[in-house]
C-alpha cells in the first residue's frame, strides 16, 4: 500500500454470512511501501458495515482504530475479541503520514477523495478516541462520478454550541447544526461534498453520555445514482391471514436486496380479529431502507418496523368491516444488506367461558380469551363469574 491511499476490503460475497471455516481462515494483511522521505506515523483501519448473528453483542463491535509507527498489520477475526463474532463485514484502511490530524484528512483535505463505486462506504470522525481533545479544525472533501450524488448520515453528533459545522456542495451549504438529523440520511445530487468542522473552543470538553466519553462527531458517506426508477423486487409471503394463525412476509437473500428496490404486501384483518406484526429478522441499513405500513388510501406511512420498534398491533376498527393495511419495503441507492422477515400473528378476539370454576384447594389459571394465553385484544368487554366448587 502507498501512503495516504485508501484501500477498501470486505468479507467473501458480502453481505453473505461466512461459514465457520471461512471465519477461521479469514486474515487480511496490510503492508506499507516505505520511501526514504516518509516516516511510518499511523495505520488506520475501520469497519464500515458489520453483520453478526442475532442477539450477539460481544465480539460485534465496529473497529475505528489507529496504530502509531506500524508498517504492517494483519486483520484476523479469531484473534481479536472485539470482532470475534463478525459474520460479514466491509471496511477500509490506509497509512496516514500526516501525523496528528483529524481522521481521514490525509486522503480528503487537500484533494477530494474520489468515490468510484456505490458499494464504497467511508466513515469519518473528529477524533480517533472519544476521550481525546481536538485542537484543530477538520475538513473532508469528496467527489462522485458524473450523474451521482451523495448520502451522508451522522451517527454521533455532540458538538458544542460554539463549534461550526458546514456541509456544502458546489451550490450552497445544505447542512448546519440546526438541521442535522442524527441517524437519518441527508442527500445531495451534487457530485461534490465538503464537510467543515471548526476548532473546538473548549478542548478540555469531550462529550459524555451515561458517564462515559462519547464521540463528538461520526458520520458515513456513500454515493448514490441521481436518476433512477424504483425496481420491483419479489418479496415472499404466505397464505392470507386466518383467525389464530401466523403468516410471514420477507425478503432474505445472501446476495443482498437491490438498490432502489420496492415490494409491497397487503394484509386484511377480518372483523373481531387482532394482528401483531413482529420484525423477526432484520439486516437493513438503519433508518434508510425502511419497512413502512399504511392505512389503505393513505400516502403517508402510519409507522415503521425497525430496530427498537420491532412490533405493532392492529385491531379491527369495528365488528363488521375488514381493515386493510398495506406494507412496503423500500431501499435507496447504496448499502444493500440481506433483508428482513416479518411475521403476522392473528387472534380471534372472543371472551373465554364466563364461568370460572375454582376448586377448594390448589389454584387454576384463568385467561380473558380462549387459547390466547396472556395476550388479550383491546376494546374487549368481558364479564366473568367466579364459582367455588363444594
Order of alpha helices (4+ residues) and beta strands (2+ residues): beta-alpha-beta-beta-beta-beta-beta-beta-beta-beta-beta-beta-beta-beta-beta-beta-beta-beta-beta-beta-beta-beta-beta-beta-beta-beta-beta-beta-beta-beta
